[in-house]
Amino acid sequence: MNTNIDTGGIPDAAFLEKLANQYFKANPADELPGQGPIPATVPSSVSGLGVSPSVVQYGNTVDIKDTENDLPKHYSDGGGRIPVSVAGSGASPSVVQHGNNINIKNPQTGFPDQNLKNGDHNAAGAFTDSPANGSKEYFPFEGDKSFLTDLQTVLSSLMTSSSAPQFPELTSKGLDTQDFPAYYFLQDNPFAISGNIAQLPTDSISAVKPGFSTASVLPWGFDANLIKKDFPILQEVVNGKPIVWLDNAATTQKPRQVIERLSFFYEHENSNIHRAAHELAARATDAYEEARKKVQLFLNAASPNEIVFVRGTTEAINLVAKSWGEQYLQPGDEIIVTHLEHHANIVPWQQLAGKKGVKLRVIPVDDDGQVLLDEYARLLNPKTRLVSFTQVSNALGTVTPARKMIEMAHQAGAKVLLDGAQSVSHMRADVQALDADWFVFSGHKVFGPTGIGVLYGKEDLLNQTEPWQGGGNMIRDVTFEHTEFQKAPGRFEAGTGNIADAVGLGAAIDYVTRLGIENIQLYEHYLLQYATGLLNEVPGLKLIGTAKEKTSVLSFVLNGYSNDQVGQALNNEGIAVRTGHHCAQPILRRFGLESTVRPSLAFYNTCTDVDRLVSTLKHLKGKYR
């Protein structure tokens, strides 16, 4: 199919409409394309479009060109029409196309959508370079011809694996890319490629390093300036200056795709889910359960039943403490946390310890903010029932050796909860490889809406745990004498959940998956090194947290200034950072501090953003002290 590269690889609308009209014209009105006759007794739908369509059978359409029905193009059939289905069955079946239906006694639906097709994804859920249909997959930033030209220029400059790649924007600042450490959580060294890359066609690079796209191997092809255009709020002006958002550890900004998906839900799908017998309930149920499936693939969970929607990381940890913890922990048992923890991973365990007579023990860190594994090994003992720790420190950016720590805990017979709030947007979260018993994160930390988060739990463990809250949706049967609960995840989703924001989280995961978490990981790695080098040049500035394995966070104090003064000075220049204790007072007090200034990075930040930060700090230091 011909595509227009200037529109980011989006097919020409008129051409699509022509193809779609020809295609549907060639199929009888009483058949679904490629599926044969429609059963008379079961209203069929095509799931994954968010609207449960039955266009061929019922012919109802919505014109997306109509300004009153302004719908995203990927919800149409290619000709600008949105088909609808007939409700009334109590379900939202896709029996004809997908061969599945739902059990009315356990009405949790989950239908695949266009972002979950196996033919266009690898095993980790990321888009592949060579989809089954043979079409070219474009990253959102590949529509810019100048980027493609720059990429070819970089490719042609590479000679052999012994010569380090050049980063013009970085090396011009005096930073040698050969000095970048190989972090253990970056599974592959992007420079470890044998042969002469300059002589290879671009499409052959994935053959040199299987499973990696060109952009994965070549992180300097990641154009954050183009990606930034997807985020409307990053076009804001603050105090007369273009905003620089460096408060990503507190919350990330939302791409237009997430904002539009939320708007679409409220305009076309809004309903409570699961048990209603009408059209909007079918649409909302499909969208909600599709979001659960997206989270499952994103985390590489074994089943969508292992994904529980909650309000965020804090609620997820409290859920485990007040359900599993109260059910299974006994006086004398021990819980281990690290000195790095956010208050949300301290307070619930303190409350449980006070209520149950459980002891809370703490793994110390060294002067760089790294967990002392020898001390951790000494703390583990037969009384240890739970180890709960962060994968990335929100105050220091330290990346903990999660896999090793989980393995050690399991050898001692303990369960493990891993806090992924600060890691999930920066590195691959494979819960099966990590083998954590629970994994928790918040949607707003990964470019999704606020008020939605995820508790992953191993399915057997979830089903062995008593529910935390009681109410609708989490029950199978209720009498005045007895209640029978649903299995996971329903048993932990009492009442009306945050349906729209779960759908928005699914859209955010689509966006991150499209970019590629490995691409994000590598780009942010180099940007962090660049920022670290420049901040170390600011007179009187001291970085807090200098672990070799760290990501995203650059906490510091500036001699002669309070942290609030620094934050206000940066805000005057349109630069947003966080000041305070970051809900992590114990680790800051470990370094003799009550607060820090905390810039934190995301994939839409650039070297220019860092330059503005450093320039303002140097000007502040030189002007007033």
HELIX and SHEET records of a PDB file:
HELIX    1   1 ILE A    5  THR A    7  5                                   3    
HELIX    2   2 ALA A   13  LYS A   25  1                                  13    
HELIX    3   3 VAL A   55  TYR A   58  1                                   4    
HELIX    4   4 THR A   67  ASN A   69  5                                   3    
HELIX    5   5 LYS A   73  TYR A   75  5                                   3    
HELIX    6   6 VAL A   95  HIS A   98  1                                   4    
HELIX    7   7 GLN A  114  LEU A  116  5                                   3    
HELIX    8   8 ASN A  118  ASP A  120  5                                   3    
HELIX    9   9 PRO A  140  GLY A  143  5                                   4    
HELIX   10  10 LYS A  145  SER A  157  1                                  13    
HELIX   11  11 PRO A  168  THR A  171  1                                   4    
HELIX   12  12 THR A  177  ASP A  179  5                                   3    
HELIX   13  13 ILE A  197  GLN A  199  5                                   3    
HELIX   14  14 THR A  202  SER A  204  5                                   3    
HELIX   15  15 ILE A  205  VAL A  208  1                                   4    
HELIX   16  16 THR A  214  VAL A  217  1                                   4    
HELIX   17  17 PRO A  219  GLY A  221  5                                   3    
HELIX   18  18 ALA A  224  LYS A  228  1                                   5    
HELIX   19  19 PRO A  232  GLN A  235  5                                   4    
HELIX   20  20 ARG A  256  HIS A  268  1                                  13    
HELIX   21  21 GLU A  279  LEU A  299  1                                  21    
HELIX   22  22 PRO A  304  GLU A  306  5                                   3    
HELIX   23  23 THR A  313  VAL A  320  1                                   8    
HELIX   24  24 ALA A  321  GLY A  325  3                                   5    
HELIX   25  25 GLU A  326  TYR A  328  1                                   3    
HELIX   26  26 HIS A  343  ASN A  345  5                                   3    
HELIX   27  27 VAL A  347  LYS A  356  1                                  10    
HELIX   28  28 LEU A  373  LEU A  379  1                                   7    
HELIX   29  29 ALA A  402  GLN A  411  1                                  10    
HELIX   30  30 VAL A  431  LEU A  434  1                                   4    
HELIX   31  31 GLY A  443  VAL A  446  5                                   4    
HELIX   32  32 GLU A  459  ASN A  463  1                                   5    
HELIX   33  33 GLY A  490  PHE A  492  5                                   3    
HELIX   34  34 ILE A  499  LEU A  515  1                                  17    
HELIX   35  35 ILE A  517  LEU A  535  1                                  19    
HELIX   36  36 ASN A  563  ASN A  572  1                                  10    
HELIX   37  37 GLN A  585  ARG A  590  1                                   6    
HELIX   38  38 CYS A  607  TYR A  624  1                                  18    
SHEET    1   A 2 THR A   3  ASN A   4  0                                        
SHEET    2   A 2 ILE A  10  PRO A  11 -1                                        
SHEET    1   B 2 GLU A  31  LEU A  32  0                                        
SHEET    2   B 2 GLY A  36  PRO A  37 -1                                        
SHEET    1   C 2 VAL A 237  VAL A 238  0                                        
SHEET    2   C 2 LYS A 241  PRO A 242 -1                                        
SHEET    1   D 2 VAL A 244  TRP A 245  0                                        
SHEET    2   D 2 ILE A 575  ALA A 576  1                                        
SHEET    1   E 7 ILE A 307  VAL A 310  0                                        
SHEET    2   E 7 GLY A 453  GLY A 457 -1                                        
SHEET    3   E 7 TRP A 438  SER A 442 -1                                        
SHEET    4   E 7 LYS A 415  ASP A 419  1                                        
SHEET    5   E 7 THR A 384  THR A 390  1                                        
SHEET    6   E 7 GLU A 334  THR A 338  1                                        
SHEET    7   E 7 LYS A 359  ILE A 363  1                                        
SHEET    1   F 2 ILE A 475  VAL A 478  0                                        
SHEET    2   F 2 THR A 483  PHE A 485 -1                                        
SHEET    1   G 2 LEU A 541  LEU A 543  0                                        
SHEET    2   G 2 PHE A 556  LEU A 558 -1                                        
SHEET    1   H 2 ARG A 578  GLY A 580  0                                        
SHEET    2   H 2 THR A 596  ARG A 598 -1                                        
END                                                                             
